[in-house]
Amino acid sequence: MPWMVETYDKPGCADLRIQLRPAHLAFLEANKSLLLACGAKLDDAGELASGGVYLLDLESRKDAQAFIEQDPFFQGGLFERVFVTQWRKAYLNGLNTLNED
């Protein structure tokens, strides 16, 4: 079941994001089988991240919440807010997934 996790960084935490990023990327790599997609939300210049979006293939909200709480960004105190929402996968990579058998 797909879940979307949207995160918002605390203001003024760009240095903390940079510090935690290697551990965050290692966490994502170790859990890549659960990721439908994942990435940072960037400013218009594509330079500053202010949070992220995770599309996860997990069974429950509890599992999605547990996943994000294991992320080094979460554990390191980077996030100001985290939203977990069930997500309906309609199109992925330009393909309609609603008519899958």
BELSUL-V110527 format. One line per field, one symbol per residue. phi: phi as a letter, one per 40 degrees, with the letter a starting at -180 (. if undefined). Layout:
phi: ???
//
This chain:
phi: .cbbbbbbccdgbdccdcccddccccccccbcccccaaiccbcccgbbcbiabbbbbbcaddccccdccccdccccgcccabbbacbcccbafgbcbcbcc
//
